[in-house]
Amino acid sequence: MKLNGTHQLLVYADDVNILGGSVHTIKKNAEALVVASKETGLEVNADKMKYMVMSRDQNAGQSHSIKTDNSSFQCVEEFKYLGTTSTYQNSIQKEIKSRLKSGNACYLSVQNLLSSSLLSKNLKIKIYRTIILPVVLYGCETWSFTLREEHRLRVFENRVLRIFGPKRDEVKGEWRRLHNEELNDLYSSTSTVQVIKSRRMRWVWHVAHMGESRGVYSVLVDKPEGKKPLGRPRHRWEDNIKMDLQEVGCGGMDWIELAEDRDRWQALVNAVMNLRVP
């Protein structure tokens, strides 16, 4: 939605997110929103309004204050918008941890079913894929994770796949836990990591066809101005896309140009999903 002539509002029902390049811009847009709301008979709940300064400097937002109509907004380091956690450092790790925590809570709520001997293994897998997995993978199309996050996702999945139970050792005659490789062989469906990669690839096709006028395209494609901070650069969403393409033999190619061919891109999505995770 446009405010003051530019796209600076994310609106879904009564959840409004104001964007701006500076605290002054945020304050100006917030005041405009309050005025526009009053003209239509609506009121803005100042007690629920919070603001966050996205910067690598932890104290970046402490030196600023935003007030409208004698109401002061609370400065926070993270908040949830439409179920997704955003942090002042623009880090996705917090969101992945939150998704895994919600997935664990969902797993515990149906653990009695998954451990029941009355249900078949196929039915237990369906419960996992239809109830637990959607909770974990909410918004995964925009994730940019490293090997550490991949490991956490595999640990979570292997924990759930313990529903296959132990295995009797034919030599010693003793029962033992299944190894991770054995769990993956028994679980014939695509692993969680590969599902995330394939969904991210599908989202790439939509982004590539949005055009420069769309905000999503600008966020993911445009190059920010200014100097880069010292140290190793962060792992970006685009870096994950390039790594996924490299795994299927398309390394070094422009993902936007590849996405122009829908059939070829769909073949790449299928190839990414069918890759064997080591």
C-alpha positions as CSV (number, residue, x, y, z in Angstrom):
1,M,0.0,0.0,0.0
2,K,1.2,3.5,-0.8
3,L,1.7,6.2,1.8
4,N,2.9,9.7,0.8
5,G,3.3,8.5,-2.7
6,T,5.6,5.5,-2.2
7,H,5.1,1.9,-1.0
8,Q,5.8,2.1,2.7
9,L,3.0,0.1,4.3
10,L,2.5,-3.7,4.7
11,V,-1.1,-4.2,5.6
12,Y,-3.0,-7.4,6.4
13,A,-6.4,-6.9,8.1
14,D,-5.6,-4.9,11.2
15,D,-1.9,-5.7,11.2
16,V,0.1,-2.8,9.8
17,N,3.8,-2.6,9.3
18,I,5.3,0.8,8.4
19,L,8.6,0.9,6.5
20,G,11.1,3.7,6.3
21,G,14.8,4.4,5.8
22,S,15.1,6.6,8.9
23,V,13.4,7.2,12.3
24,H,12.2,10.6,10.9
25,T,10.5,8.8,8.0
26,I,8.9,6.3,10.3
27,K,7.5,9.0,12.6
28,K,6.2,11.0,9.6
29,N,4.4,7.9,8.2
30,A,3.0,6.9,11.6
31,E,1.5,10.4,12.0
32,A,0.0,10.2,8.5
33,L,-1.4,6.8,9.3
34,V,-3.0,8.1,12.5
35,V,-4.6,11.1,10.7
36,A,-5.9,8.9,7.9
37,S,-7.3,6.4,10.4
38,K,-9.2,9.2,12.2
39,E,-10.7,10.4,8.9
40,T,-12.3,7.0,8.4
41,G,-13.5,6.6,12.0
42,L,-10.7,4.2,13.1
43,E,-8.3,4.5,16.0
44,V,-4.7,3.4,16.3
45,N,-3.9,1.5,19.5
46,A,-0.7,3.3,20.6
47,D,-0.1,0.7,23.4
48,K,0.4,-2.0,20.8
49,M,2.6,0.0,18.4
50,K,6.3,-0.8,18.5
51,Y,9.2,0.2,16.4
52,M,12.5,-1.5,15.6
53,V,15.7,-0.1,14.1
54,M,17.4,-2.7,11.9
55,S,21.1,-2.3,12.3
56,R,24.2,-4.3,13.3
57,D,24.6,-1.8,16.1
58,Q,22.7,-3.2,19.1
59,N,22.2,0.3,20.5
60,A,21.1,1.9,17.3
61,G,17.5,2.4,18.3
62,Q,18.2,3.4,21.9
63,S,19.0,7.0,21.0
64,H,15.7,7.6,19.2
65,S,12.1,7.9,20.3
66,I,8.9,8.1,18.4
67,K,5.8,9.8,19.7
68,T,2.5,10.6,18.1
69,D,-0.5,12.2,19.9
70,N,1.5,12.2,23.1
71,S,2.0,8.5,22.9
72,S,5.5,7.0,23.0
73,F,6.3,3.9,21.0
74,Q,8.3,1.1,22.6
75,C,11.6,0.2,20.9
76,V,12.1,-3.6,20.6
77,E,14.9,-5.9,19.2
78,E,12.4,-8.3,17.6
79,F,8.8,-8.7,16.8
80,K,6.4,-11.0,15.0
81,Y,4.5,-9.9,11.9
82,L,2.1,-12.4,10.3
83,G,3.7,-15.2,12.3
84,T,7.3,-14.5,11.2
85,T,9.9,-13.2,13.6
86,S,12.0,-10.2,12.5
87,T,15.1,-9.1,14.4
88,Y,17.0,-5.8,14.5
89,Q,20.0,-7.6,12.9
90,N,17.8,-8.9,10.1
91,S,18.9,-12.5,11.0
92,I,16.8,-15.5,10.0
93,Q,18.3,-17.8,12.6
94,K,15.9,-16.5,15.2
95,E,12.9,-17.4,12.9
96,I,14.3,-20.9,12.2
97,K,14.7,-21.5,15.9
98,S,11.1,-20.3,16.5
99,R,9.8,-22.6,13.8
100,L,11.6,-25.6,15.2
101,K,10.3,-24.8,18.7
102,S,6.8,-24.7,17.4
103,G,7.4,-27.9,15.5
104,N,8.6,-29.6,18.7
105,A,5.5,-28.4,20.5
106,C,3.3,-29.8,17.7
107,Y,5.2,-33.1,17.8
108,L,4.7,-33.5,21.5
109,S,0.9,-32.8,21.1
110,V,0.6,-35.8,18.8
111,Q,3.3,-38.0,20.3
112,N,0.7,-40.4,21.7
113,L,-0.5,-41.1,18.2
114,L,3.0,-41.4,16.7
115,S,4.0,-43.9,19.4
116,S,0.8,-46.0,19.2
117,S,1.1,-49.5,17.9
118,L,-2.4,-49.3,16.5
119,L,-1.4,-46.9,13.7
120,S,0.5,-48.0,10.7
121,K,3.8,-46.4,9.8
122,N,2.4,-44.9,6.6
123,L,-0.4,-43.2,8.7
124,K,2.2,-41.9,11.1
125,I,4.2,-40.4,8.2
126,K,1.0,-38.7,6.9
127,I,0.4,-37.2,10.4
128,Y,4.0,-35.9,10.3
129,R,3.7,-34.4,6.8
130,T,0.2,-32.8,7.3
131,I,0.4,-31.6,10.9
132,I,3.9,-31.1,12.0
133,L,5.9,-30.3,8.9
134,P,3.7,-27.3,7.8
135,V,4.3,-25.7,11.2
136,V,8.1,-26.0,10.7
137,L,8.2,-24.9,7.1
138,Y,6.0,-21.8,7.4
139,G,7.7,-19.0,5.3
140,C,10.7,-21.2,4.4
141,E,10.7,-19.8,0.9
142,T,12.6,-16.7,2.2
143,W,15.0,-18.5,4.4
144,S,18.8,-18.1,3.9
145,F,20.4,-20.7,6.1
146,T,23.9,-22.2,6.5
147,L,25.1,-25.7,7.2
148,R,24.3,-25.1,10.9
149,E,20.6,-24.5,10.2
150,E,20.5,-27.5,7.9
151,H,21.9,-29.7,10.7
152,R,19.3,-28.5,13.1
153,L,16.5,-29.3,10.6
154,R,17.9,-32.8,10.0
155,V,18.2,-33.4,13.8
156,F,14.6,-32.4,14.2
157,E,13.4,-34.7,11.4
158,N,15.5,-37.6,12.6
159,R,13.9,-37.2,16.0
160,V,10.4,-37.4,14.6
161,L,11.4,-40.4,12.4
162,R,12.2,-42.4,15.5
163,I,8.5,-43.5,15.1
164,F,9.9,-46.3,13.0
165,G,11.0,-47.8,16.3
166,P,14.2,-49.9,17.1
167,K,15.7,-52.6,15.1
168,R,16.7,-56.1,16.2
169,D,20.4,-56.9,15.5
170,E,20.5,-60.2,13.7
171,V,24.0,-61.1,15.0
172,K,23.7,-60.1,18.6
173,G,20.0,-60.6,18.9
174,E,19.6,-57.2,20.7
175,W,17.4,-54.3,20.0
176,R,19.1,-51.0,19.0
177,R,18.2,-47.6,17.7
178,L,18.1,-47.0,14.0
179,H,21.0,-45.0,12.5
180,N,20.2,-41.8,10.6
181,E,21.0,-43.5,7.3
182,E,18.5,-46.2,8.1
183,L,15.9,-43.7,9.0
184,N,16.3,-41.9,5.7
185,D,16.0,-45.2,3.8
186,L,12.8,-46.0,5.6
187,Y,11.4,-42.5,5.1
188,S,10.7,-42.7,1.3
189,S,9.6,-39.0,1.1
190,T,11.8,-36.0,0.4
191,S,13.8,-34.7,3.3
192,T,12.9,-31.4,5.0
193,V,16.0,-29.7,3.7
194,Q,15.3,-30.7,0.1
195,V,11.6,-29.6,0.5
196,I,12.9,-26.1,1.7
197,K,15.2,-25.9,-1.3
198,S,12.6,-26.8,-3.8
199,R,10.1,-24.4,-2.3
200,R,12.7,-21.6,-2.4
201,M,13.3,-22.4,-6.1
202,R,9.6,-22.2,-6.9
203,W,9.5,-18.8,-5.1
204,V,12.4,-17.7,-7.3
205,W,10.3,-18.2,-10.4
206,H,7.6,-16.0,-9.0
207,V,10.1,-13.3,-8.0
208,A,11.8,-13.3,-11.4
209,H,8.4,-12.6,-13.1
210,M,7.3,-9.8,-10.7
211,G,9.2,-7.0,-12.4
212,E,11.2,-4.1,-10.9
213,S,8.0,-2.3,-9.8
214,R,7.3,-4.9,-7.1
215,G,8.8,-4.4,-3.6
216,V,9.7,-8.1,-3.2
217,Y,11.7,-8.0,-6.4
218,S,13.6,-4.8,-5.3
219,V,14.4,-6.3,-1.9
220,L,15.9,-9.5,-3.3
221,V,17.6,-8.1,-6.4
222,D,18.6,-4.5,-5.8
223,K,22.0,-3.7,-4.5
224,P,22.0,-1.6,-1.3
225,E,24.1,1.6,-1.2
226,G,26.8,2.4,1.3
227,K,30.0,0.7,2.6
228,K,30.1,-2.9,3.6
229,P,30.9,-3.5,7.3
230,L,34.2,-5.2,8.2
231,G,34.3,-9.0,8.5
232,R,32.9,-11.9,6.5
233,P,29.8,-11.0,4.6
234,R,26.5,-12.6,5.6
235,H,25.1,-15.6,3.8
236,R,22.3,-14.2,1.6
237,W,19.2,-15.7,0.2
238,E,20.6,-15.3,-3.3
239,D,23.7,-17.2,-2.2
240,N,21.5,-20.2,-1.3
241,I,19.9,-20.0,-4.8
242,K,23.3,-20.1,-6.5
243,M,24.4,-23.0,-4.3
244,D,21.3,-24.9,-5.2
245,L,21.8,-24.3,-8.9
246,Q,25.4,-25.4,-8.5
247,E,24.3,-28.7,-7.0
248,V,22.3,-29.5,-10.2
249,G,25.0,-28.4,-12.6
250,C,24.0,-24.8,-13.3
251,G,26.6,-23.0,-11.3
252,G,27.6,-19.5,-12.4
253,M,24.4,-19.0,-14.4
254,D,22.1,-16.1,-13.9
255,W,19.1,-17.4,-11.9
256,I,16.8,-14.6,-13.3
257,E,17.5,-15.6,-16.9
258,L,17.1,-19.3,-16.1
259,A,13.7,-18.6,-14.5
260,E,12.4,-17.1,-17.7
261,D,12.1,-20.6,-19.2
262,R,9.3,-22.1,-17.1
263,D,9.8,-25.7,-18.2
264,R,13.5,-25.7,-17.7
265,W,13.1,-24.1,-14.3
266,Q,10.5,-26.7,-13.2
267,A,13.0,-29.4,-14.2
268,L,15.6,-27.7,-12.0
269,V,13.1,-27.6,-9.1
270,N,12.5,-31.3,-9.5
271,A,16.2,-32.0,-9.7
272,V,16.9,-30.1,-6.4
273,M,14.1,-32.0,-4.7
274,N,15.4,-35.4,-5.8
275,L,19.0,-34.7,-4.7
276,R,20.3,-37.2,-2.2
277,V,21.2,-35.5,1.1
278,P,24.5,-36.8,2.5
